[in-house]
Structures are given as structure tokens and as C-alpha cells.
Amino acid sequence: MSPSEQPDEFGAEQPFIAHLIELRNRLIRMLVAIALVFLALFPFANDIYTTMAAPIMAKLPDGASMIATQIASPFLTPFKLTLMVAVFVTAPYLLYQLWAFVAPGLYRHEKRLAVPLLISSILLFYLGMAFAYYVVFPLVFAFFAAVTPQGVTQMPDIAFYLDFILKLFFAFGVAFEIPIATILLVAIGVTTPEQLAQKRPYVIVGAFVVGMVLTPPDVISQTLLAIPMWLLFELGIVFSRVLLRPRAAADDEEGDDPDPADDAGPTPRASAASAGAPEADTGLLEAEEAPRRRAPEAADPVTAKLERVKYLRDTDGDLEEVRRLLHEVLGEGRVDQRIVAQNILEQLGTP
């Protein structure tokens, strides 16, 4: 690699092609996981569809059954359902792969916040799907059976039924993510719990509008989606207040701590200037303060070590200390930080 192709020593990012290669590898792992689960579930495709059709089959009139209006529907519909089930089952692993791709670019405090939110989002999505299957489906299909005109036999098509339940599964799964979205908005400073509480009337109206758009055209499913969305919004406000409480306490403690510089009295330079010290004394004081200067504080320990390396190299410091720090970066740092450390070691003649 020529010097012009090497990344900058400090603050360098992973090359774009390396990002693409890592993303490709993780996408391949995700597809392989989905394929393996799909192959394991495919022998039970008809049983899976029968389980998904149980809520509507329980509400059909005696002697009625579901039908297939297309030639390939008896095969393609269970096939499609099994593929979607495979995606839902592997969702935790898929999100883990996405997390592993994004995590190296996050700071430590961001990781501490992101991990519980990621786990909670998975659980809430599954909870939304379970709510749709066990609560919404029986009520919606009972409503449809009750309003069926006399002389009309309800015999739903299996393909249309699958599209119907997948839409509801997705709608309720996404709706149950509202607490996570609320906490994230508060955590990044876009809004506050008080501001969200003031907009409660608009949120309630918006929940019913979203329920009307995402669910089939009936009042039952719309209401069953809108009310949980509103309750989850309220739950998100409560959790966001709990999240902000420790942060506010920490800010208050920082505000109450006196600044050591305020009580330390005048600095030597200020004392010398007020005493009319000659210019040569001021220069001497600057020379005495120079060794105390340090590299700027970094965002994480590994970056701090790289900044320390830069400082030592700029001031012709101890090369053994430089090599020791670089080897620690190779063991602790992210991919881009390890690349930087390796490049510096090669420049120093160290393998």
C-alpha cells in the first residue's frame, strides 16, 4: 500500500470498501440463517398455516371452509407464510448482525443505552404480534361473521387471508415499538416528557388515523390498534422520565461542585503580571508550565491512547511508550483504530 493510500494516522475511518465487505458478510449470514430456519420449518408448512388460520376457522359457519381460488395457492401460500415465520424467528439474530455492524462506531455510553433498547424492541415486537393473534383476530373475525349478509356463506381465500393477517401482524408489531421511539426521542434531546404530555390530544387523534390506515376498514381493528398505541405512548413518557431522572441528578451534582480554579487564587502568571514582574519571568513561567500540557481529552480510552501516541511523537517522546500504547490499541481497539496502530508500527519499523 502506497503512502497516499494509507489512512490518516489519527481519527481515520475504516476504508469504504472494508465497510462494504463487512456489510456483505453480515448480509450473507442473515440470509443463511433465514434459509436454515426456513428449511427446518418447511416440512411443517401446512401445519403452520392451519395454526394461523385457527382464529378465522373458529368463526366460520358450520360446514364452511377456506378456499383456494388460484391453482398454485395451496403450495405458494404456506410457502410464503413459512418464509415470513422464518424471518420473524430469526429476527433477534438479524438485529444482532445489524448491531454488530453499527456498534464499532458508537461510544460506550451509546452502547449502554442501545443494548437494552434493542432487546426491548424485539420483545415488544413479538408482544405486538401475540396481541394481534390472541386478542385482535378473534374479535375481528367474530365481527365479520356477525355482519355477513343472510344468504352469503363466508369462505375466505387462503391467499387473501394470509395477506390480511401479515398486515395486522406488522401493524401491531410496529405499534408496540412506540415506547422505544419515545425514549429515543427524549434521550437524544429532540423533545422532553413534558412536551410529549402536552401533545397528548394530537397523539390520540393520530393513533386513530394510523389505525385506520394500517388495519382493515372496520372500527374494531382500528380501535384495537389505536388504544394500545395511546397506552404505549403513555408508557414511553413514564419510562423516559425515569431515564432522565439519573441524568438530571448528575447535572445538578456537576452544577453544585465548585470550580477548583475559582478557589485556587490567582495563577502564577497573573501574580507576576500584577506585581510588575519583568517579561523574562513570564517566559520562565511558560517554560515551567509546558511539560504539564497534555493531549486533549478523547472520547474513549483507545482514542485517548492514540492521542497520547500523537503527542509523544510530536514531542520526540519515549518510543518504547509509543510502541506499548500501540500494541494495547491492537488488542482493544476497533477495526479502524487497529489499522491506524498497525500503520504507525510499520512506520516505526515494528512488525
Secondary structure, DSSP 4 states (H G I P E B T S, - for coil): --GGGSPPSSS----HHHHHHHHHHHHHHHHHHHHHHHHHHGGGHHHHHHHHHHHHHTTSPTT---B--STTHHHHHHHHHHHHHHHHHTHHHHHHHHHHHHGGGS-HHHHHHHHHHHHHHHHHHHHHHHHIIIIIHHHHHHHHHHTPPTT-----BHHHHHHHHHHHHHHHHHHTTHHHHHHHHHHTTS--HHHHHHTHHHHHHHHHHHHHHHS-SSHHHHHHHHHHHHHHHHHHHHHHHHHHHHHHHHHHHHHHSPPHHHHS-S-HHHHHHHTT--HHHHHHHHHHHGGG--PPPPSSHHHHHHHHHHHHHHTT--HHHHHHHHHHHHHHS-HHHHHHHHHHHHHTT--
